[in-house]
Amino acid sequence: MMTLRAGVYIVPTNRWYIERTVWLIAGVVLLASTAMALLVNRWWILGVIATGLVSINVALTGFCPVGSALRLLGFTSMLGSDKSTRRNLYFMQTDSWYLERRIYLAVGINISIASVLVLVYSPWVTLFTIFVGGAMVWFAATGFCVMANGLYWLGAEPRLAPEALPSSRCAECPKSGECLGGHPILARAEAARFIEPQASASIKTSYSMRALP
């Protein structure tokens, strides 16, 4: 039986990391391509199809051309793979089907199908691509996404949600030594190891001062 999860999924918006910037760029491309398809020529909807195919590719292989370009410009990632590449390309983590990876796949499939329907059925289908484009821009700006919350409530495991922050993980988790703000932190076991000697040292100092005549 599927257990529904309570709470709201909101990603960090304290900085413009690669994934957040990619969502913003993708949303702008969706809105611009849809507008051009309605106002100029319907074949501009191919821009939406291209975005959808790239999104599907990111979900399946982890490689993102836009993310790679942003990395070259100095942006840092929060879901990037630790594997080193020859040209420092960006690859998203693909070790499991976590929530954010599912978003790429779901969005890619939906907008690709919608774009084909625009060409062969009715331009009214562009209402869906407009909605998705606006939702992605809103996602990047505020951290809230309707589809992401749907997946979250259905039990998909997030890696960017507040309750999934490394600071709330146990020391055995490989993500416990990472900070979503981009700052290196110590795992709980390491933190305890460094804190305890400081506490004992302060006690010794206090005892020595009391022992002085």
Accessible surface in RSA format (square Angstrom, percent):
REM  Atomic radii and reference values for relative SASA: ProtOr
REM  Chains: A
REM  Algorithm: Lee & Richards
REM  Probe-radius: 1.40
REM  Slices: 20
REM RES _ NUM      All-atoms   Total-Side   Main-Chain    Non-polar    All polar
REM                ABS   REL    ABS   REL    ABS   REL    ABS   REL    ABS   REL
RES MET A   1   235.66 122.0 149.60  99.0  86.06 204.9 123.98 105.4 111.68 148.0
RES MET A   2   128.75  66.7  98.08  64.9  30.67  73.0  97.89  83.2  30.86  40.9
RES THR A   3   111.82  79.5  96.89  98.2  14.94  35.6  71.27  95.7  40.56  61.3
RES LEU A   4   128.08  71.3 105.51  75.5  22.57  56.7 105.53  74.1  22.55  60.7
RES ARG A   5    68.34  28.7  55.33  28.2  13.01  31.0  28.99  39.6  39.35  23.8
RES ALA A   6    90.35  83.1  67.94 104.9  22.40  51.0  76.46 107.7  13.89  36.8
RES GLY A   7    44.57  55.0   0.00   N/A  44.57  55.0  32.72  89.8  11.84  26.5
RES VAL A   8    79.52  52.3  63.81  57.8  15.71  37.9  63.81  55.4  15.71  42.6
RES TYR A   9     0.00   0.0   0.00   0.0   0.00   0.0   0.00   0.0   0.00   0.0
RES ILE A  10    71.19  40.5  70.31  52.4   0.87   2.1  70.31  50.6   0.87   2.4
RES VAL A  11     2.23   1.5   0.01   0.0   2.22   5.3   0.28   0.2   1.95   5.3
RES PRO A  12    27.13  19.8  15.25  13.9  11.88  43.2  26.91  22.2   0.23   1.4
RES THR A  13    56.05  39.9  35.32  35.8  20.73  49.4   3.02   4.1  53.03  80.2
RES ASN A  14   103.82  71.6  61.41  59.3  42.42 102.1  49.33 118.7  54.49  52.7
RES ARG A  15    54.26  22.8  46.88  23.9   7.38  17.6  44.02  60.2  10.24   6.2
RES TRP A  16   109.56  44.0  96.31  46.6  13.24  31.1  71.10  37.9  38.46  62.4
RES TYR A  17     0.01   0.0   0.00   0.0   0.01   0.0   0.01   0.0   0.00   0.0
RES ILE A  18     0.13   0.1   0.13   0.1   0.00   0.0   0.13   0.1   0.00   0.0
RES GLU A  19     0.32   0.2   0.00   0.0   0.32   0.8   0.32   0.6   0.00   0.0
RES ARG A  20    13.88   5.8  13.88   7.1   0.00   0.0   0.11   0.2  13.76   8.3
RES THR A  21    13.74   9.8  13.74  13.9   0.00   0.0  13.74  18.4   0.00   0.0
RES VAL A  22    12.63   8.3  12.45  11.3   0.17   0.4  12.45  10.8   0.17   0.5
RES TRP A  23     4.76   1.9   4.76   2.3   0.00   0.0   4.04   2.2   0.72   1.2
RES LEU A  24    53.98  30.1  53.98  38.6   0.00   0.0  53.98  37.9   0.00   0.0
RES ILE A  25    63.43  36.1  61.45  45.8   1.98   4.8  63.43  45.7   0.00   0.0
RES ALA A  26    14.80  13.6  11.38  17.6   3.42   7.8  14.59  20.5   0.22   0.6
RES GLY A  27     0.00   0.0   0.00   N/A   0.00   0.0   0.00   0.0   0.00   0.0
RES VAL A  28    79.29  52.2  78.41  71.0   0.88   2.1  78.96  68.6   0.33   0.9
RES VAL A  29    57.37  37.8  54.84  49.6   2.53   6.1  57.37  49.8   0.00   0.0
RES LEU A  30     0.00   0.0   0.00   0.0   0.00   0.0   0.00   0.0   0.00   0.0
RES LEU A  31    62.26  34.7  57.80  41.3   4.46  11.2  58.24  40.9   4.02  10.8
RES ALA A  32    52.78  48.5  43.91  67.8   8.86  20.2  52.26  73.6   0.52   1.4
RES SER A  33    10.44   8.8   9.12  12.2   1.32   3.0   1.22   2.6   9.22  12.9
RES THR A  34     0.15   0.1   0.15   0.2   0.00   0.0   0.15   0.2   0.00   0.0
RES ALA A  35    42.51  39.1  37.94  58.5   4.57  10.4  42.12  59.3   0.39   1.0
RES MET A  36    67.14  34.8  67.14  44.4   0.00   0.0  38.38  32.6  28.76  38.1
RES ALA A  37     9.81   9.0   0.85   1.3   8.96  20.4   0.89   1.3   8.92  23.6
RES LEU A  38    86.09  47.9  53.89  38.6  32.20  80.9  55.74  39.1  30.35  81.7
RES LEU A  39   147.67  82.2 113.13  80.9  34.54  86.8 116.59  81.9  31.08  83.7
RES VAL A  40    97.78  64.3  62.48  56.6  35.30  85.1  66.99  58.2  30.79  83.5
RES ASN A  41    72.13  49.7  65.94  63.7   6.18  14.9  16.47  39.6  55.66  53.8
RES ARG A  42   123.95  52.0 119.34  60.8   4.61  11.0  40.03  54.7  83.92  50.9
RES TRP A  43   134.27  53.9 129.97  62.9   4.30  10.1 110.09  58.7  24.17  39.2
RES TRP A  44   120.42  48.3 114.69  55.5   5.73  13.5 110.30  58.8  10.12  16.4
RES ILE A  45     0.00   0.0   0.00   0.0   0.00   0.0   0.00   0.0   0.00   0.0
RES LEU A  46    87.11  48.5  83.32  59.6   3.78   9.5  83.51  58.7   3.59   9.7
RES GLY A  47    24.81  30.6   0.00   N/A  24.81  30.6  21.15  58.0   3.66   8.2
RES VAL A  48     0.00   0.0   0.00   0.0   0.00   0.0   0.00   0.0   0.00   0.0
RES ILE A  49    30.35  17.3  30.35  22.6   0.00   0.0  30.35  21.9   0.00   0.0
RES ALA A  50    52.86  48.6  47.66  73.5   5.20  11.8  52.22  73.5   0.65   1.7
RES THR A  51    22.71  16.2  17.17  17.4   5.54  13.2  16.44  22.1   6.27   9.5
RES GLY A  52     0.00   0.0   0.00   N/A   0.00   0.0   0.00   0.0   0.00   0.0
RES LEU A  53   103.56  57.7  98.82  70.7   4.75  11.9  99.15  69.6   4.41  11.9
RES VAL A  54    54.23  35.7  52.02  47.1   2.21   5.3  54.22  47.1   0.01   0.0
RES SER A  55    13.25  11.2  10.77  14.4   2.48   5.7  10.72  22.8   2.54   3.6
RES ILE A  56    35.36  20.1  35.36  26.3   0.00   0.0  35.36  25.5   0.00   0.0
RES ASN A  57    53.76  37.1  50.26  48.6   3.50   8.4  19.93  48.0  33.83  32.7
RES VAL A  58     1.72   1.1   1.72   1.6   0.00   0.0   1.72   1.5   0.00   0.0
RES ALA A  59     0.00   0.0   0.00   0.0   0.00   0.0   0.00   0.0   0.00   0.0
RES LEU A  60   100.25  55.8  79.85  57.1  20.40  51.3  80.20  56.3  20.05  54.0
RES THR A  61    73.80  52.5  54.35  55.1  19.45  46.4  59.96  80.5  13.83  20.9
RES GLY A  62     0.00   0.0   0.00   N/A   0.00   0.0   0.00   0.0   0.00   0.0
RES PHE A  63    58.84  29.4  58.84  36.4   0.00   0.0  58.84  35.7   0.00   0.0
RES CYS A  64     2.59   2.0   2.59   2.9   0.00   0.0   0.13   0.3   2.46   2.7
RES PRO A  65    58.93  42.9  50.38  45.9   8.54  31.0  52.51  43.4   6.42  39.9
RES VAL A  66    50.76  33.4  47.68  43.2   3.08   7.4  50.76  44.1   0.00   0.0
RES GLY A  67     0.00   0.0   0.00   N/A   0.00   0.0   0.00   0.0   0.00   0.0
RES SER A  68     6.27   5.3   6.20   8.3   0.07   0.2   6.20  13.2   0.07   0.1
RES ALA A  69    50.72  46.6  45.85  70.8   4.87  11.1  49.03  69.0   1.69   4.5
RES LEU A  70    11.50   6.4  11.50   8.2   0.00   0.0  11.50   8.1   0.00   0.0
RES ARG A  71    53.07  22.3  44.22  22.5   8.85  21.1   9.26  12.7  43.81  26.5
RES LEU A  72   125.77  70.0  92.31  66.0  33.45  84.1  95.31  66.9  30.46  82.0
RES LEU A  73   135.44  75.4 102.97  73.7  32.47  81.6 107.70  75.6  27.74  74.6
RES GLY A  74    58.95  72.7   0.00   N/A  58.95  72.7  34.97  96.0  23.98  53.7
RES PHE A  75    65.53  32.8  55.11  34.1  10.42  27.1  60.71  36.8   4.82  13.8
RES THR A  76    80.97  57.6  74.92  76.0   6.06  14.4  70.66  94.9  10.31  15.6
RES SER A  77    31.00  26.2   9.92  13.2  21.08  48.6   0.00   0.0  31.00  43.4
RES MET A  78    18.11   9.4   1.36   0.9  16.75  39.9   9.38   8.0   8.73  11.6
RES LEU A  79     1.57   0.9   1.57   1.1   0.00   0.0   1.57   1.1   0.00   0.0
RES GLY A  80     9.86  12.2   0.00   N/A   9.86  12.2   0.81   2.2   9.04  20.3
RES SER A  81    27.24  23.0  14.88  19.9  12.36  28.5   7.32  15.6  19.92  27.9
RES ASP A  82   136.98  96.0 101.57 101.1  35.41  83.7  43.23 101.7  93.75  93.5
RES LYS A  83   171.45  83.6 155.24  95.2  16.21  38.6 105.52  95.0  65.93  70.2
RES SER A  84   114.15  96.5  79.66 106.3  34.49  79.5  51.93 110.6  62.22  87.2
RES THR A  85    46.80  33.3  22.97  23.3  23.83  56.8  28.86  38.8  17.94  27.1
RES ARG A  86   238.07 100.0 191.86  97.8  46.21 110.0  79.31 108.4 158.76  96.2
RES ARG A  87   184.25  77.4 170.63  87.0  13.63  32.4  54.62  74.7 129.63  78.6
RES ASN A  88    79.35  54.7  77.03  74.4   2.32   5.6  24.81  59.7  54.54  52.7
RES LEU A  89    55.91  31.1  54.21  38.8   1.70   4.3  54.23  38.1   1.68   4.5
RES TYR A  90     2.86   1.3   2.86   1.6   0.00   0.0   2.86   2.2   0.00   0.0
RES PHE A  91    65.33  32.7  63.51  39.3   1.82   4.7  63.51  38.5   1.82   5.2
RES MET A  92     2.27   1.2   0.10   0.1   2.16   5.2   0.00   0.0   2.27   3.0
RES GLN A  93    23.24  13.0  21.21  15.5   2.04   4.8  13.87  29.5   9.37   7.1
RES THR A  94    55.72  39.6  35.49  36.0  20.23  48.2   3.90   5.2  51.81  78.3
RES ASP A  95   108.73  76.2  65.34  65.0  43.39 102.6  53.01 124.7  55.73  55.6
RES SER A  96    49.12  41.5  41.24  55.0   7.89  18.2  42.54  90.6   6.58   9.2
RES TRP A  97    99.49  39.9  88.56  42.9  10.93  25.7  64.25  34.3  35.24  57.2
RES TYR A  98     5.50   2.6   2.76   1.6   2.74   7.1   5.50   4.1   0.00   0.0
RES LEU A  99     0.00   0.0   0.00   0.0   0.00   0.0   0.00   0.0   0.00   0.0
RES GLU A 100     0.15   0.1   0.00   0.0   0.15   0.4   0.03   0.1   0.12   0.1
RES ARG A 101    16.44   6.9  16.44   8.4   0.00   0.0   0.00   0.0  16.44  10.0
RES ARG A 102    98.17  41.2  96.82  49.4   1.35   3.2  20.12  27.5  78.05  47.3
RES ILE A 103     8.84   5.0   8.84   6.6   0.00   0.0   8.84   6.4   0.00   0.0
RES TYR A 104    15.79   7.4  13.92   7.9   1.88   4.9  12.75   9.6   3.05   3.8
RES LEU A 105    47.34  26.4  47.34  33.9   0.00   0.0  47.34  33.2   0.00   0.0
RES ALA A 106    30.01  27.6  22.69  35.0   7.32  16.6  29.63  41.7   0.38   1.0
RES VAL A 107    12.22   8.0  11.64  10.5   0.58   1.4  12.22  10.6   0.00   0.0
RES GLY A 108     0.00   0.0   0.00   N/A   0.00   0.0   0.00   0.0   0.00   0.0
RES ILE A 109    73.36  41.7  72.61  54.1   0.75   1.8  73.36  52.8   0.00   0.0
RES ASN A 110    52.52  36.2  48.29  46.7   4.23  10.2   4.59  11.1  47.92  46.3
RES ILE A 111     0.26   0.2   0.26   0.2   0.00   0.0   0.26   0.2   0.00   0.0
RES SER A 112    15.64  13.2  15.32  20.4   0.33   0.8  15.64  33.3   0.00   0.0
RES ILE A 113    98.81  56.2  95.88  71.4   2.92   7.0  98.76  71.1   0.05   0.1
RES ALA A 114     5.38   4.9   4.12   6.4   1.26   2.9   5.14   7.2   0.24   0.6
RES SER A 115     0.00   0.0   0.00   0.0   0.00   0.0   0.00   0.0   0.00   0.0
RES VAL A 116    73.93  48.6  73.93  66.9   0.00   0.0  73.93  64.2   0.00   0.0
RES LEU A 117    73.90  41.2  73.90  52.9   0.00   0.0  73.90  51.9   0.00   0.0
RES VAL A 118     8.12   5.3   2.76   2.5   5.37  12.9   2.76   2.4   5.37  14.6
RES LEU A 119    27.36  15.2  17.42  12.5   9.94  25.0  17.42  12.2   9.94  26.8
RES VAL A 120   111.95  73.7  73.33  66.4  38.63  93.1  80.37  69.8  31.59  85.7
RES TYR A 121   172.89  80.7 141.17  80.3  31.72  82.5  94.72  71.2  78.17  96.4
RES SER A 122    21.51  18.2  20.44  27.3   1.07   2.5  16.31  34.7   5.20   7.3
RES PRO A 123    80.93  59.0  79.74  72.7   1.19   4.3  80.03  66.1   0.90   5.6
RES TRP A 124   187.48  75.2 180.80  87.5   6.69  15.7 154.51  82.4  32.97  53.5
RES VAL A 125    29.20  19.2  22.09  20.0   7.11  17.1  29.17  25.3   0.02   0.1
RES THR A 126     3.81   2.7   3.81   3.9   0.00   0.0   0.63   0.9   3.18   4.8
RES LEU A 127   106.42  59.3  99.99  71.5   6.43  16.2 100.28  70.4   6.14  16.5
RES PHE A 128    77.78  38.9  71.93  44.5   5.85  15.2  76.54  46.4   1.23   3.5
RES THR A 129     0.00   0.0   0.00   0.0   0.00   0.0   0.00   0.0   0.00   0.0
RES ILE A 130    67.58  38.5  66.40  49.5   1.18   2.8  66.40  47.8   1.18   3.2
RES PHE A 131   121.54  60.8 112.74  69.8   8.80  22.9 120.51  73.1   1.03   2.9
RES VAL A 132     9.32   6.1   8.72   7.9   0.60   1.4   9.32   8.1   0.00   0.0
RES GLY A 133     0.00   0.0   0.00   N/A   0.00   0.0   0.00   0.0   0.00   0.0
RES GLY A 134    30.04  37.1   0.00   N/A  30.04  37.1  25.11  68.9   4.94  11.1
RES ALA A 135    24.30  22.3  15.25  23.5   9.06  20.6  22.12  31.2   2.18   5.8
RES MET A 136    24.35  12.6  23.57  15.6   0.78   1.9  24.18  20.6   0.17   0.2
RES VAL A 137    42.21  27.8  42.21  38.2   0.00   0.0  42.21  36.7   0.00   0.0
RES TRP A 138   146.26  58.7 144.43  69.9   1.83   4.3 138.19  73.7   8.07  13.1
RES PHE A 139     4.22   2.1   4.19   2.6   0.03   0.1   4.19   2.5   0.03   0.1
RES ALA A 140     0.00   0.0   0.00   0.0   0.00   0.0   0.00   0.0   0.00   0.0
RES ALA A 141    56.44  51.9  36.98  57.1  19.46  44.3  39.04  55.0  17.40  46.1
RES THR A 142    51.46  36.6  33.80  34.3  17.66  42.1  38.98  52.4  12.48  18.9
RES GLY A 143     0.00   0.0   0.00   N/A   0.00   0.0   0.00   0.0   0.00   0.0
RES PHE A 144    63.33  31.7  63.14  39.1   0.19   0.5  63.14  38.3   0.19   0.5
RES CYS A 145    12.99   9.8  11.31  12.6   1.69   4.0   1.69   4.3  11.31  12.2
RES VAL A 146    94.41  62.1  90.62  82.0   3.79   9.1  91.55  79.5   2.85   7.7
RES MET A 147    60.22  31.2  49.06  32.5  11.16  26.6  57.30  48.7   2.92   3.9
RES ALA A 148     0.00   0.0   0.00   0.0   0.00   0.0   0.00   0.0   0.00   0.0
RES ASN A 149     0.81   0.6   0.81   0.8   0.00   0.0   0.81   1.9   0.00   0.0
RES GLY A 150    26.03  32.1   0.00   N/A  26.03  32.1  25.56  70.1   0.48   1.1
RES LEU A 151    37.61  20.9  36.64  26.2   0.97   2.4  36.73  25.8   0.88   2.4
RES TYR A 152     9.41   4.4   9.41   5.4   0.00   0.0   0.80   0.6   8.61  10.6
RES TRP A 153   103.82  41.7 103.82  50.3   0.00   0.0 101.05  53.9   2.77   4.5
RES LEU A 154    93.84  52.3  82.48  59.0  11.37  28.6  82.48  57.9  11.37  30.6
RES GLY A 155    30.79  38.0   0.00   N/A  30.79  38.0  15.87  43.5  14.92  33.4
RES ALA A 156     4.62   4.3   0.62   1.0   4.01   9.1   2.98   4.2   1.64   4.3
RES GLU A 157   108.35  62.2 105.96  80.2   2.39   5.7  56.50 109.3  51.85  42.3
RES PRO A 158     9.60   7.0   4.40   4.0   5.20  18.9   4.40   3.6   5.20  32.3
RES ARG A 159    44.72  18.8  38.47  19.6   6.24  14.9   7.65  10.5  37.07  22.5
RES LEU A 160     0.11   0.1   0.11   0.1   0.00   0.0   0.11   0.1   0.00   0.0
RES ALA A 161     0.00   0.0   0.00   0.0   0.00   0.0   0.00   0.0   0.00   0.0
RES PRO A 162    68.31  49.8  61.08  55.7   7.24  26.3  62.35  51.5   5.97  37.1
RES GLU A 163    90.49  52.0  63.32  47.9  27.18  64.7  60.77 117.5  29.73  24.3
RES ALA A 164    13.12  12.1   7.10  11.0   6.02  13.7  12.44  17.5   0.68   1.8
RES LEU A 165    55.37  30.8  55.37  39.6   0.00   0.0  55.37  38.9   0.00   0.0
RES PRO A 166     8.05   5.9   6.45   5.9   1.60   5.8   6.45   5.3   1.60  10.0
RES SER A 167    75.66  63.9  56.75  75.7  18.90  43.5  47.86 101.9  27.80  38.9
RES SER A 168    65.63  55.5  37.98  50.7  27.65  63.7  38.54  82.1  27.09  38.0
RES ARG A 169    63.21  26.5  57.42  29.3   5.79  13.8  16.35  22.3  46.86  28.4
RES CYS A 170    70.74  53.5  63.52  70.8   7.22  17.0  33.89  85.9  36.85  39.7
RES ALA A 171    30.92  28.4  13.16  20.3  17.75  40.4  13.35  18.8  17.57  46.5
RES GLU A 172   149.09  85.6 118.01  89.3  31.09  74.0  72.64 140.5  76.45  62.4
RES CYS A 173    23.80  18.0  15.65  17.5   8.15  19.2  12.78  32.4  11.02  11.9
RES PRO A 174   120.22  87.6  90.41  82.4  29.81 108.3 103.65  85.6  16.57 103.0
RES LYS A 175    44.00  21.5  44.00  27.0   0.00   0.0  37.10  33.4   6.90   7.3
RES SER A 176     8.64   7.3   4.75   6.3   3.89   9.0   1.24   2.6   7.40  10.4
RES GLY A 177    34.07  42.0   0.00   N/A  34.07  42.0  17.48  48.0  16.59  37.2
RES GLU A 178    70.01  40.2  66.81  50.5   3.20   7.6  34.42  66.6  35.58  29.1
RES CYS A 179    41.83  31.6  25.27  28.2  16.56  38.9   2.63   6.7  39.20  42.3
RES LEU A 180    23.29  13.0  19.43  13.9   3.86   9.7  20.17  14.2   3.12   8.4
RES GLY A 181    20.95  25.8   0.00   N/A  20.95  25.8   8.95  24.6  12.00  26.9
RES GLY A 182    53.02  65.4   0.00   N/A  53.02  65.4  24.44  67.1  28.58  64.0
RES HIS A 183   123.04  67.2 121.08  84.2   1.95   5.0  77.77  80.1  45.27  52.7
RES PRO A 184   131.25  95.7 104.42  95.2  26.83  97.5 111.98  92.5  19.27 119.8
RES ILE A 185    68.53  39.0  50.10  37.3  18.42  44.4  57.58  41.5  10.94  29.7
RES LEU A 186   100.65  56.1  83.48  59.7  17.17  43.2  84.78  59.5  15.87  42.7
RES ALA A 187    20.57  18.9  17.09  26.4   3.48   7.9  17.71  24.9   2.86   7.6
RES ARG A 188   134.62  56.5 128.18  65.3   6.44  15.3  56.65  77.4  77.97  47.3
RES ALA A 189    62.89  57.8  47.38  73.1  15.51  35.3  56.93  80.2   5.96  15.8
RES GLU A 190    66.30  38.1  66.28  50.1   0.02   0.1  24.79  48.0  41.51  33.9
RES ALA A 191    29.04  26.7  28.02  43.2   1.02   2.3  29.04  40.9   0.00   0.0
RES ALA A 192    44.60  41.0  39.73  61.3   4.87  11.1  44.17  62.2   0.43   1.1
RES ARG A 193   137.11  57.6 128.78  65.6   8.34  19.8  68.70  93.9  68.42  41.5
RES PHE A 194    99.54  49.8  96.11  59.5   3.43   8.9  97.34  59.0   2.20   6.3
RES ILE A 195   106.74  60.7 106.62  79.4   0.12   0.3 106.62  76.8   0.12   0.3
RES GLU A 196   115.39  66.2 109.80  83.1   5.59  13.3  40.86  79.0  74.52  60.8
RES PRO A 197    73.78  53.8  67.08  61.1   6.70  24.4  71.48  59.0   2.29  14.3
RES GLN A 198   124.82  69.8 114.78  83.9  10.04  23.9  42.82  91.2  82.00  62.2
RES ALA A 199    52.23  48.0  44.51  68.7   7.72  17.6  51.57  72.6   0.66   1.7
RES SER A 200    50.11  42.3  47.84  63.8   2.28   5.2  36.51  77.7  13.60  19.1
RES ALA A 201    52.10  47.9  48.13  74.3   3.97   9.0  51.19  72.1   0.91   2.4
RES SER A 202    67.10  56.7  55.30  73.8  11.80  27.2  49.59 105.6  17.51  24.5
RES ILE A 203   120.33  68.5 117.02  87.2   3.31   8.0 119.89  86.3   0.44   1.2
RES LYS A 204   144.92  70.7 141.85  87.0   3.07   7.3  87.86  79.1  57.06  60.8
RES THR A 205    79.27  56.4  74.51  75.5   4.75  11.3  54.74  73.5  24.53  37.1
RES SER A 206    49.18  41.6  44.33  59.2   4.85  11.2  29.90  63.7  19.27  27.0
RES TYR A 207   159.92  74.7 157.56  89.6   2.35   6.1 111.87  84.1  48.05  59.2
RES SER A 208    62.88  53.1  57.88  77.3   5.00  11.5  34.70  73.9  28.18  39.5
RES MET A 209   131.09  67.9 117.80  78.0  13.29  31.6  94.99  80.8  36.09  47.8
RES ARG A 210   201.80  84.7 169.36  86.3  32.44  77.2  61.08  83.5 140.72  85.3
RES ALA A 211    73.35  67.4  37.09  57.2  36.26  82.5  48.50  68.3  24.85  65.8
RES LEU A 212   126.25  70.3 110.23  78.9  16.02  40.3 110.59  77.7  15.66  42.1
RES PRO A 213   175.08 127.6 101.64  92.7  73.44 267.0 143.19 118.2  31.90 198.2
END  Absolute sums over single chains surface
CHAIN  1 A    12436.7      10341.3       2095.4       8724.2       3712.5
END  Absolute sums over all chains
TOTAL         12436.7      10341.3       2095.4       8724.2       3712.5
